[in-house]
Structures are given as structure tokens and as C-alpha cells.
Amino acid sequence: MSESAAVTAENPAGAPGGEGGANYLRRYLDPKVLSKITRLDLRARLVVEGYISGMHKSPYHGHSVEFAEHREYVPGDDIRHVDWKVWARVDRFFIKQYEEETNLRAHIMLDASASMRYGSGAMTKFDYACTLAASLAYLLQQQQDAVGLALFDAELRRQLPASSHPAHLKALLQELSLARPDNKTDSARIFHELAEQIRRRGIVILISDIFMDIPSLIRALRRFRYDRHEVIVFHVLDEYELTFPFEDNTLFKGLEVPVELLTEPRALRKSYLEALDRFLAEVRKECVNNLADYVRVSTADPLDAALSGYLAFRRRTLRSGAKR
């Protein structure tokens, strides 16, 4: 599966609508979904060891930690962390915070290329991906953690830096609501540009159908891991892409390349599913080899089930003592 394989049947769902105002809040933050997700043990074990826990303590005992920033002293803080040099200059108490003790900084990289337009049901891949991104951002902000957003196709179309400010979530959701999937994917340049910008250690969340150059994906995974980021890849595919249920003669149209193919799909089903299995196996293998968590989701999956399944996997990993 490559960029040229990003084709769709003639019956895709339409691109996201143009709701304005507060509608995007209801669109991407379904209260029924969020109420189920928030009952999970999110504070203790969401995604990364030690990053999202009640006090954000470092899991890397015995290792040095890097100075990150100052914050003003509040009663109860350990005075051993008071920066006396700053006190001498400004006559106020400030505490040194270190990278492992600060709140999580998460960076959501959302694929907004044309192949994400496809949808066989109520939600396109892009709608589903936006809902996933919005839910993660909402939950992270409930933890007072910082979350940023990067929308990309062949260009880095829109970027919001990581922030934990309450108004930031509204801005992020508005960007998701206004975005429209378009153009081809140029993952090599985009991933390199984003890697250069994300300096502080955190978590990188890629949400995409991965119809892109796989060697570019591999290089990005290695770069992010070299910079000590935790990485999660949410591989979003439409249920029809996974099952190829077409029966009658079908016109397939390229979404990122100008290709049309009228064919009898039953003659293609076996070879298509075999090629799909190889593609999925390759993506999963490269994620595992580069210590990135891989989560494949279908647009037919309830969002809370997709997230809770992943969080359950992380809990089992932590309990078994697996090391990153």
C-alpha cells in the first residue's frame, strides 16, 4: 500500500460539513463517548509510563533529569528545590522544575490528506480521526497537561503549539472543525520539520491511514525515538478498506492520484486482502521495531472501545514489568 494505493469506491461518505459556532464541540466531543472514556484509569496509566500519573513523577529512577523551567513557590513545596540565585535577584521564591516532573507535553499529528476523505458509513476516516484527536486532547487537558496539534498533507497546513490553557482546547477543536482533507501526503518533509520543532521530551501521537511512503515513516519513528519521545501510531482505516465487501461492478477512484478503475471486485478480493495483510504487517513491524505503540482502528469501532482496548493493553504491559 502506497500513496498510489489510496483509492476509494464510488460510494464514499461526503467530506466533513461546515458546522460553525459551538457545533464542533458537540461534533467531536460526544458526551456519551467521553463519559465512558473518563471512567478508565486515565490518571494512572494513559499511554506512557509515568507521564500521566497523578503527580507526574519520573519513572526513570537512578537517571539524571534535565532542568525544564521555574515556577513560583507555593506552601508545601520542598525548599530543597528553591532557586536561591533567583531569590537573590527578585526577592521572590521560585522552584526549579525538572523535565520528568513537569506536566506531559503531547503533540498530535493528524493526517489531513485526501485519502482520509473516504468513508463507507456515517463517519469518514477524517471525521473519525478528528474525533479521536479531540477526545485525546480533552482528556489530556483534564489532566492539566499540554497538548498541541499539527495538521498535515503535502504541507504543514496548521499547527498549534502545546498548551494546557483552558481556552486552548476550544481553539484546537475549532481547527479540527475547519479542516478539510486534501492533497497528497509528503510525510518525509513534514515529519522532519515537526521533529525539528518538538524540542522538549514528550509524546508524539500520529493519527493517519498510513497511505504514505513507509521508509519516511520509519525515519520519522527513529528520529522521534532518538529524541526520547514516546510515540503512538493510531492507524485509522475504513471498515470497507479492511473487508472489501463490494459485490457488483464498482468504479474505484483515486483520491490522491487521478486514477479510475471499473472492475468486478469479487475477482480482486483475494489478492487485495493479501496485499492489505502484508501492508498492515509491515506497518506494525516497523512500529514495534522502533519502540512505537501501534493501534489499528476501524471506523466501525466505537471510539471508546478503541481507546479502552489500548489503555487495557498498556495496563497489562506495565503490570508485567515490560520495559520501554
Phi, psi and omega in degrees: 000122178227189179302325181289346180270000182281077180242160183220157176285170185289352186250044178286153172291157182291164176294162182305144180285180186252048180300147177237186177059224185275359184299326182295335176296317179287328185292316186255356178233074180294116183302326180295319178293311184295327180295328177285319182294319185290348175280350178286166180281063188290318184299327186274320192213055175270104166076307191235135180303121171078347184283310177252089172227170187307322183244003179054045178284153180287134175273358188259065183297139179088354179254150178289152176240154185260141176297135182246310186191170173258154166218157185290143180295140171232149181307134182104342176294148178290119184291348177294340181262006176292134176270101186289334177294321177292319178302319180296331182274320189244355179060034175221151183271129175232144180260137172282129173250144181249160189306317185286345184262347180280166180293157180298144171243113182251141180235112181267120177255111188249123179288118178243031179280169189297329182296340179284353178290338190291142176199128180265348183235214184290333184237135170286169175301322182291319175302313181297316181296320177296319179296318177297314180298317181295319180295316178297316180298318179299312183293321178296319180291331174298336177270006186060030177263156182270138180223138177238169183222136173230119176261129184220152164222251172279346178231162169278094192287322181205141181218132173244125179294157180296132179209150175251008180296138182305325181286345184294323181299319179297318178296320180295316180295325179294321177298319178297320182293325183276342186289145175230129179292133184197160173071171176280173179259132173241076190292327184301307183290319183296312182296321178296317180297317180292320179299323179294331185272334184270097187270312184280144182300136180193216181232135178250125182244111177262125177241113188197162171273358176060025170279075186210177178291113185297318176303325177294320177298316180299315179298322179294316179301315181295321180294313181296320179290324176299324178278009174071022173278146165279145185230134172236134175247112172265110184266102186263121177228150176285149182300325179291328176294329182277330186248340180047065187274007186296140183243309184276169175308131188228138175265115177263132181240137176288137177267334180245353176223147183281075183232138172229142181217115175264120187209167175266106192294334181296332178285341183259345192303311185298311182291325178297311182294326176295317178295321178297316179300319178295318179298312180297320179296320180294315181296314179299316182299316182292325175296313180298316181298333181254020174059035174253139176286135182244127180229113176266130180230148176252147177296347176276348181280134170301138185299318182295328178291321179297316181288317182293326176297320179292317180295324176297320177299317180296321179297318179296322180296316182292319181293328180280355177080018179296145182252143175277000000 
